Amino acid sequence: MTDQPASALGTGARYWTLASAALCLLPLLLQLPTLLAAVIAGVAVLTALASRQRLLPGVLRLLLVLAMLAAIYWQMGPRPGRDTGCALLAAMLALKSSELRSLRDARSLVGFALFAPFAAFLLDQGPTTMALAVLAGLVALLALQRLAHLEGQAPPAPLKRHLRGIGRLVLLGLPLALAGFWLFPRLSEPLWGIPDRAVGNPGLSDTMEPGQWLDLMADDTPALRVQFFGAIPEPQQRYWRGPVLNLFDGKRWEQDKHLIERAPAAVTHAATQWEYQIDYEPTDRRQLVALDLPLQAPAGSDLDANHSLRSHASLSALTRWRLTSAPAVAYTEALTPYERRLALQLPDGLNPRTAVLARQWRQDAGSNDAAIVQRALDWVRARFVYTLDTPEPGRDGVDEFLFDQQAGFCQHFSSSFVVLMRNAGIPARVVTGFAGGIRNPYGDYWVLRRMDAHAWAEVWLPGRGWVRVDPTAAVAPERIYDTIEDRLANGADATLDSRWLQIGQMGDWLRRGWNDLILSFDANRQQQLLKPFGFERLDPSQLVGIFIIFALTALGWMAWLLARGERERDPLLRAWHRLGRRYARYGLSRAGAEPASAWARRVHQHRPDPALLSLSERFVQARYAGADVDLTSLLRDLRRHRPTSGASP
């Protein structure tokens, strides 16, 4: 019966437990699909409210479990992935409060909840996730400390005292954490296999079909950040080349796998060159982009026959690439028969009106391919408009776009333009990537958002080779070339909007700083960190040795402080020991087994001081005799007392 009060869970402890569990769950929910996160959060709240008075019936709990599994399947499908596992963890944590009755249940819930912020790092390593995870961990430690006080039936302590205790714990573990981050060898591959996401991160695809880009073009999150070293290309040159699509079946464009495996064709580049660094945000794909055209592939990537870059590994984490590009003046090699056949390929029997128009233009222009290209651009510029609101295409989608709708976005313009050129006998292909970019004035770098994804055309002209043609820019140049600076200079944005833009740019600059400081800390930066200490190059075994030395030192520091804290948990005893250390500077330290009164009398013989004798008597009465002593005044006097001047021993 004596254990019952200690095991009961009061209202305050229950609230602390639920609050810590909710904070632990929050960073994980923010990484899940919005609708699924809302369902899990709603179930967590309803479960906590419904189980306040009694346990939920087993049948109801089983139904909730089945409902959560169905919701996860509905949002993520049958494919397993690390986001599916994180969703299952969040669902289990949402239902865990239905078992909250005793102190043991509360400790179990808080301990289980601490897995959630760690799981969130499998999906995102940004500063927001880190800040929320740190806050959740601190509140969880605070909740565990309050549960320990409740179990020990200790008198209630003020929140400030609990916070001091948590602060000491954090400071104890900080040296070991920093040693692990700075010194533990950086590995190119994880120690265990982590599956891909079941719901992929948006990114450039090696295919293009109607409606595929609508979600991407409504997403204003950053896709990559670019830092230029030297000259900055003009807006008309800021085309970021991605996958090149050659094959067309009437609706879907895709890459030709044979060209991916071939080396790039020889090109004469202009004298102008651009050197830059790309920080690529995580996606679940391998397609990279580079300013048109990259001179060579950086380490860890390949350059294919279409001058497109592809990473050797999935871009599931933040990656950094250093590149040099220069515009093409001319291609020095003619198209091979296979490449020409591929660049003229069209499905049979589709888009007859486009074929008739192209043959008419060919008859009018003769062998002048450039005239046909210019005629098509003039037609598009005069008759077409840019919009994202387009109907689903029918069987002859290009005919419908060119002759009926005459309104669309880059997918429609680039695809229809290439089909028109191929019908006219001009080799052409679709190029996808990004266009434009927004300069961040705080960090002097450029941001390309996912909504800056773009598709344009390339046509093969005699004597020049592949030439970029962007029919979308002919219709809506502001879609490609307009920047925030242009809009602000023209007064297109209100003052409030401009301030929000500045706040957003400041936030992105802080995010980039986080990427530089934390996420980009790789093996090379680890070696540079140790160069000032005389270590030019260390192999992994040497790094492990240095890490072990620092880790053991940190663990020893932790053990000493913990032992000292246990010895001096009593503030009265701490004040008395501090007093003793003041006299130790004069060679009057207390022996290990010497009583306080005896030590005070010995000190008095060398440095007469009645105040010390009085303090020792009051300390003994309060500490050992249990006398009714004013502790506040005693602590104040102990802290203020200083040795008097006198003879040395």
Secondary structure, DSSP 8 states (H G I E B T S, - for coil): -TTHHHHB--HHHHHHHHHHHHHHHHHHHTTS-HHHHHHHHHHHHHHHHHTSSS---HHHHHHHHHHHHHHHHHHH-S---HHHHHHHHHHHHHHHGGG--BHHHHHHHHHHHTHHHHHHTTT--SHHHHHHHHHHHHHHHHHHHHHHHHHTT-----HHHHHHHHHHHHHHHHHHHHHHHHHS---SS-SS-----SS------SEE-TTTTTTGGG--SEEEEEEESS----GGG-EEEEEEE-EESSS-EE--HHHHTS----EEE-S--EEEEEEE---SS-B--EESSBSS--TTEEE-TTS-EEESS---S-EEEEEEE--EEEESS---HHHHHHHT---TT--HHHHHHHHHHHHHHTT-HHHHHHHHHHHHHHH-EE-S------TTHHHIIIIII-EE-HHHHHHHHHHHHHHTT--EEEEEEEE--EEETTTTEEEEEGGGEEEEEEEEETTTEEEEE-HHHHH-HHHHH--HHHHHHTT-S-HHHHHHHHHHHHHHHHHHHHIIIIIT--HHHHHHHHGGGT-S---HHHHHHHHHHHHHHHHHHHHHHHHHHHHT-SHHHHHHHHHHHHHHTTT----TT--HHHHHHHHHHHS--HHHHHHHHHHHIIIII-----HHHHHHHHHH---------
